[in-house]
Amino acid sequence: MQCLRGKYVLIDAWGTWCHPCVVEIPYLEAAYSRFKDKNFTIYSIAHDAPETVKRFRDNSKYKMPWLHSVFRQYDPVISLLEISGYPTHILVSPTGEILSTLIRGKKIEEILEKYLE
């Protein structure tokens, strides 16, 4: 996606049905708020129906104001990114290098500090 090129991108694979995924959202929102003006964004990909994700974002306190897509059943992106569980977070550098995959909770901001401050 053109809008992601040249940025640090945290890919967030999640689902509205996944309790640990929903628990992670405040950490994602805090990181987005803190680093969005520092060449950083989040790209969330939900393993869900588009209308379910829209309803979740419209009716919850979590607005998740970044780019979103949804996985289709057996989407090849799941294999490409080696997603074996949810949530999965993958930090990608502006050059496309995978920097970290072990990012959850408070670690999100800690790892972003290393690259963005």
Biotite code that builds the C-alpha atoms (Angstrom):
import biotite.structure as struc

atoms = struc.array([
    struc.Atom([0.000, 0.000, 0.000], chain_id="A", res_id=1, res_name="MET", atom_name="CA", element="C"),
    struc.Atom([1.384, 3.324, -1.054], chain_id="A", res_id=2, res_name="GLN", atom_name="CA", element="C"),
    struc.Atom([0.340, 5.117, 2.158], chain_id="A", res_id=3, res_name="CYS", atom_name="CA", element="C"),
    struc.Atom([2.505, 2.747, 4.227], chain_id="A", res_id=4, res_name="LEU", atom_name="CA", element="C"),
    struc.Atom([5.704, 3.056, 2.212], chain_id="A", res_id=5, res_name="ARG", atom_name="CA", element="C"),
    struc.Atom([8.588, 4.691, 4.004], chain_id="A", res_id=6, res_name="GLY", atom_name="CA", element="C"),
    struc.Atom([6.957, 4.416, 7.452], chain_id="A", res_id=7, res_name="LYS", atom_name="CA", element="C"),
    struc.Atom([7.362, 2.247, 10.473], chain_id="A", res_id=8, res_name="TYR", atom_name="CA", element="C"),
    struc.Atom([4.242, 0.084, 10.424], chain_id="A", res_id=9, res_name="VAL", atom_name="CA", element="C"),
    struc.Atom([2.873, -2.052, 13.206], chain_id="A", res_id=10, res_name="LEU", atom_name="CA", element="C"),
    struc.Atom([0.754, -4.756, 11.581], chain_id="A", res_id=11, res_name="ILE", atom_name="CA", element="C"),
    struc.Atom([-1.969, -5.786, 14.005], chain_id="A", res_id=12, res_name="ASP", atom_name="CA", element="C"),
    struc.Atom([-3.705, -9.090, 13.188], chain_id="A", res_id=13, res_name="ALA", atom_name="CA", element="C"),
    struc.Atom([-6.750, -9.337, 15.393], chain_id="A", res_id=14, res_name="TRP", atom_name="CA", element="C"),
    struc.Atom([-10.465, -10.169, 15.666], chain_id="A", res_id=15, res_name="GLY", atom_name="CA", element="C"),
    struc.Atom([-13.416, -8.696, 17.514], chain_id="A", res_id=16, res_name="THR", atom_name="CA", element="C"),
    struc.Atom([-14.127, -12.183, 18.914], chain_id="A", res_id=17, res_name="TRP", atom_name="CA", element="C"),
    struc.Atom([-10.606, -12.414, 20.403], chain_id="A", res_id=18, res_name="CYS", atom_name="CA", element="C"),
    struc.Atom([-10.538, -11.195, 24.008], chain_id="A", res_id=19, res_name="HIS", atom_name="CA", element="C"),
    struc.Atom([-6.706, -10.837, 24.141], chain_id="A", res_id=20, res_name="PRO", atom_name="CA", element="C"),
    struc.Atom([-6.924, -8.763, 20.931], chain_id="A", res_id=21, res_name="CYS", atom_name="CA", element="C"),
    struc.Atom([-9.420, -6.364, 22.489], chain_id="A", res_id=22, res_name="VAL", atom_name="CA", element="C"),
    struc.Atom([-7.243, -6.120, 25.626], chain_id="A", res_id=23, res_name="VAL", atom_name="CA", element="C"),
    struc.Atom([-4.366, -4.954, 23.385], chain_id="A", res_id=24, res_name="GLU", atom_name="CA", element="C"),
    struc.Atom([-6.319, -2.066, 21.807], chain_id="A", res_id=25, res_name="ILE", atom_name="CA", element="C"),
    struc.Atom([-5.607, 0.526, 24.549], chain_id="A", res_id=26, res_name="PRO", atom_name="CA", element="C"),
    struc.Atom([-1.875, -0.166, 24.150], chain_id="A", res_id=27, res_name="TYR", atom_name="CA", element="C"),
    struc.Atom([-2.170, 0.241, 20.375], chain_id="A", res_id=28, res_name="LEU", atom_name="CA", element="C"),
    struc.Atom([-4.131, 3.471, 20.758], chain_id="A", res_id=29, res_name="GLU", atom_name="CA", element="C"),
    struc.Atom([-1.544, 4.867, 23.197], chain_id="A", res_id=30, res_name="ALA", atom_name="CA", element="C"),
    struc.Atom([1.312, 3.995, 20.832], chain_id="A", res_id=31, res_name="ALA", atom_name="CA", element="C"),
    struc.Atom([-0.525, 5.448, 17.851], chain_id="A", res_id=32, res_name="TYR", atom_name="CA", element="C"),
    struc.Atom([-1.280, 8.664, 19.707], chain_id="A", res_id=33, res_name="SER", atom_name="CA", element="C"),
    struc.Atom([2.323, 9.023, 20.857], chain_id="A", res_id=34, res_name="ARG", atom_name="CA", element="C"),
    struc.Atom([4.128, 8.128, 17.613], chain_id="A", res_id=35, res_name="PHE", atom_name="CA", element="C"),
    struc.Atom([1.735, 8.912, 14.734], chain_id="A", res_id=36, res_name="LYS", atom_name="CA", element="C"),
    struc.Atom([3.616, 12.117, 13.915], chain_id="A", res_id=37, res_name="ASP", atom_name="CA", element="C"),
    struc.Atom([6.986, 10.323, 13.922], chain_id="A", res_id=38, res_name="LYS", atom_name="CA", element="C"),
    struc.Atom([6.769, 8.340, 10.672], chain_id="A", res_id=39, res_name="ASN", atom_name="CA", element="C"),
    struc.Atom([4.682, 5.601, 12.309], chain_id="A", res_id=40, res_name="PHE", atom_name="CA", element="C"),
    struc.Atom([1.284, 4.064, 11.731], chain_id="A", res_id=41, res_name="THR", atom_name="CA", element="C"),
    struc.Atom([-0.691, 0.947, 12.541], chain_id="A", res_id=42, res_name="ILE", atom_name="CA", element="C"),
    struc.Atom([-2.319, -1.310, 9.980], chain_id="A", res_id=43, res_name="TYR", atom_name="CA", element="C"),
    struc.Atom([-4.947, -3.561, 11.558], chain_id="A", res_id=44, res_name="SER", atom_name="CA", element="C"),
    struc.Atom([-6.117, -6.650, 9.714], chain_id="A", res_id=45, res_name="ILE", atom_name="CA", element="C"),
    struc.Atom([-9.124, -8.322, 11.305], chain_id="A", res_id=46, res_name="ALA", atom_name="CA", element="C"),
    struc.Atom([-10.039, -11.969, 10.911], chain_id="A", res_id=47, res_name="HIS", atom_name="CA", element="C"),
    struc.Atom([-13.682, -10.948, 10.891], chain_id="A", res_id=48, res_name="ASP", atom_name="CA", element="C"),
    struc.Atom([-16.497, -9.787, 8.646], chain_id="A", res_id=49, res_name="ALA", atom_name="CA", element="C"),
    struc.Atom([-16.179, -6.141, 7.540], chain_id="A", res_id=50, res_name="PRO", atom_name="CA", element="C"),
    struc.Atom([-19.559, -5.223, 9.015], chain_id="A", res_id=51, res_name="GLU", atom_name="CA", element="C"),
    struc.Atom([-18.578, -6.770, 12.370], chain_id="A", res_id=52, res_name="THR", atom_name="CA", element="C"),
    struc.Atom([-15.400, -4.674, 12.543], chain_id="A", res_id=53, res_name="VAL", atom_name="CA", element="C"),
    struc.Atom([-17.300, -1.519, 11.568], chain_id="A", res_id=54, res_name="LYS", atom_name="CA", element="C"),
    struc.Atom([-19.966, -2.192, 14.211], chain_id="A", res_id=55, res_name="ARG", atom_name="CA", element="C"),
    struc.Atom([-17.268, -2.858, 16.837], chain_id="A", res_id=56, res_name="PHE", atom_name="CA", element="C"),
    struc.Atom([-15.459, 0.405, 16.077], chain_id="A", res_id=57, res_name="ARG", atom_name="CA", element="C"),
    struc.Atom([-18.705, 2.403, 15.883], chain_id="A", res_id=58, res_name="ASP", atom_name="CA", element="C"),
    struc.Atom([-20.148, 1.022, 19.129], chain_id="A", res_id=59, res_name="ASN", atom_name="CA", element="C"),
    struc.Atom([-17.149, 0.680, 21.420], chain_id="A", res_id=60, res_name="SER", atom_name="CA", element="C"),
    struc.Atom([-14.866, 3.124, 23.149], chain_id="A", res_id=61, res_name="LYS", atom_name="CA", element="C"),
    struc.Atom([-12.101, 1.953, 20.799], chain_id="A", res_id=62, res_name="TYR", atom_name="CA", element="C"),
    struc.Atom([-12.125, 3.993, 17.588], chain_id="A", res_id=63, res_name="LYS", atom_name="CA", element="C"),
    struc.Atom([-8.790, 2.667, 16.299], chain_id="A", res_id=64, res_name="MET", atom_name="CA", element="C"),
    struc.Atom([-8.167, 5.687, 13.992], chain_id="A", res_id=65, res_name="PRO", atom_name="CA", element="C"),
    struc.Atom([-5.724, 3.971, 11.639], chain_id="A", res_id=66, res_name="TRP", atom_name="CA", element="C"),
    struc.Atom([-5.909, 1.889, 8.469], chain_id="A", res_id=67, res_name="LEU", atom_name="CA", element="C"),
    struc.Atom([-7.959, -1.320, 8.530], chain_id="A", res_id=68, res_name="HIS", atom_name="CA", element="C"),
    struc.Atom([-8.523, -4.379, 6.357], chain_id="A", res_id=69, res_name="SER", atom_name="CA", element="C"),
    struc.Atom([-10.093, -7.772, 6.948], chain_id="A", res_id=70, res_name="VAL", atom_name="CA", element="C"),
    struc.Atom([-8.836, -11.283, 6.263], chain_id="A", res_id=71, res_name="PHE", atom_name="CA", element="C"),
    struc.Atom([-10.949, -13.543, 4.155], chain_id="A", res_id=72, res_name="ARG", atom_name="CA", element="C"),
    struc.Atom([-11.278, -17.173, 5.179], chain_id="A", res_id=73, res_name="GLN", atom_name="CA", element="C"),
    struc.Atom([-7.980, -18.895, 4.271], chain_id="A", res_id=74, res_name="TYR", atom_name="CA", element="C"),
    struc.Atom([-6.458, -15.597, 3.132], chain_id="A", res_id=75, res_name="ASP", atom_name="CA", element="C"),
    struc.Atom([-2.921, -16.084, 1.744], chain_id="A", res_id=76, res_name="PRO", atom_name="CA", element="C"),
    struc.Atom([-1.772, -13.105, 3.865], chain_id="A", res_id=77, res_name="VAL", atom_name="CA", element="C"),
    struc.Atom([-2.182, -15.291, 6.961], chain_id="A", res_id=78, res_name="ILE", atom_name="CA", element="C"),
    struc.Atom([0.386, -17.724, 5.550], chain_id="A", res_id=79, res_name="SER", atom_name="CA", element="C"),
    struc.Atom([2.634, -14.996, 4.168], chain_id="A", res_id=80, res_name="LEU", atom_name="CA", element="C"),
    struc.Atom([2.880, -13.261, 7.551], chain_id="A", res_id=81, res_name="LEU", atom_name="CA", element="C"),
    struc.Atom([3.005, -16.624, 9.383], chain_id="A", res_id=82, res_name="GLU", atom_name="CA", element="C"),
    struc.Atom([0.088, -15.694, 11.613], chain_id="A", res_id=83, res_name="ILE", atom_name="CA", element="C"),
    struc.Atom([-0.648, -18.646, 13.850], chain_id="A", res_id=84, res_name="SER", atom_name="CA", element="C"),
    struc.Atom([-2.585, -16.917, 16.631], chain_id="A", res_id=85, res_name="GLY", atom_name="CA", element="C"),
    struc.Atom([-4.285, -13.705, 17.613], chain_id="A", res_id=86, res_name="TYR", atom_name="CA", element="C"),
    struc.Atom([-3.316, -11.062, 18.378], chain_id="A", res_id=87, res_name="PRO", atom_name="CA", element="C"),
    struc.Atom([-0.165, -10.943, 16.280], chain_id="A", res_id=88, res_name="THR", atom_name="CA", element="C"),
    struc.Atom([1.850, -7.736, 16.024], chain_id="A", res_id=89, res_name="HIS", atom_name="CA", element="C"),
    struc.Atom([4.636, -7.299, 13.482], chain_id="A", res_id=90, res_name="ILE", atom_name="CA", element="C"),
    struc.Atom([6.763, -4.146, 13.394], chain_id="A", res_id=91, res_name="LEU", atom_name="CA", element="C"),
    struc.Atom([8.075, -3.364, 9.910], chain_id="A", res_id=92, res_name="VAL", atom_name="CA", element="C"),
    struc.Atom([10.734, -0.741, 9.119], chain_id="A", res_id=93, res_name="SER", atom_name="CA", element="C"),
    struc.Atom([10.407, 1.935, 6.420], chain_id="A", res_id=94, res_name="PRO", atom_name="CA", element="C"),
    struc.Atom([12.540, -0.315, 4.176], chain_id="A", res_id=95, res_name="THR", atom_name="CA", element="C"),
    struc.Atom([10.306, -3.366, 4.717], chain_id="A", res_id=96, res_name="GLY", atom_name="CA", element="C"),
    struc.Atom([12.493, -5.183, 7.244], chain_id="A", res_id=97, res_name="GLU", atom_name="CA", element="C"),
    struc.Atom([10.683, -7.034, 10.028], chain_id="A", res_id=98, res_name="ILE", atom_name="CA", element="C"),
    struc.Atom([12.055, -5.519, 13.233], chain_id="A", res_id=99, res_name="LEU", atom_name="CA", element="C"),
    struc.Atom([10.050, -7.323, 15.894], chain_id="A", res_id=100, res_name="SER", atom_name="CA", element="C"),
    struc.Atom([7.257, -9.819, 16.309], chain_id="A", res_id=101, res_name="THR", atom_name="CA", element="C"),
    struc.Atom([7.286, -10.129, 20.087], chain_id="A", res_id=102, res_name="LEU", atom_name="CA", element="C"),
    struc.Atom([5.316, -6.982, 20.815], chain_id="A", res_id=103, res_name="ILE", atom_name="CA", element="C"),
    struc.Atom([2.410, -6.884, 23.259], chain_id="A", res_id=104, res_name="ARG", atom_name="CA", element="C"),
    struc.Atom([1.120, -4.636, 25.983], chain_id="A", res_id=105, res_name="GLY", atom_name="CA", element="C"),
    struc.Atom([3.531, -2.057, 27.382], chain_id="A", res_id=106, res_name="LYS", atom_name="CA", element="C"),
    struc.Atom([6.309, -3.527, 25.209], chain_id="A", res_id=107, res_name="LYS", atom_name="CA", element="C"),
    struc.Atom([4.737, -1.830, 22.166], chain_id="A", res_id=108, res_name="ILE", atom_name="CA", element="C"),
    struc.Atom([5.797, 1.652, 23.269], chain_id="A", res_id=109, res_name="GLU", atom_name="CA", element="C"),
    struc.Atom([9.132, 0.410, 24.626], chain_id="A", res_id=110, res_name="GLU", atom_name="CA", element="C"),
    struc.Atom([10.101, -1.109, 21.282], chain_id="A", res_id=111, res_name="ILE", atom_name="CA", element="C"),
    struc.Atom([8.833, 1.898, 19.295], chain_id="A", res_id=112, res_name="LEU", atom_name="CA", element="C"),
    struc.Atom([10.942, 4.224, 21.492], chain_id="A", res_id=113, res_name="GLU", atom_name="CA", element="C"),
    struc.Atom([14.001, 2.301, 20.363], chain_id="A", res_id=114, res_name="LYS", atom_name="CA", element="C"),
    struc.Atom([13.317, 3.148, 16.715], chain_id="A", res_id=115, res_name="TYR", atom_name="CA", element="C"),
    struc.Atom([11.394, 6.424, 16.817], chain_id="A", res_id=116, res_name="LEU", atom_name="CA", element="C"),
    struc.Atom([12.995, 8.539, 19.546], chain_id="A", res_id=117, res_name="GLU", atom_name="CA", element="C"),
])
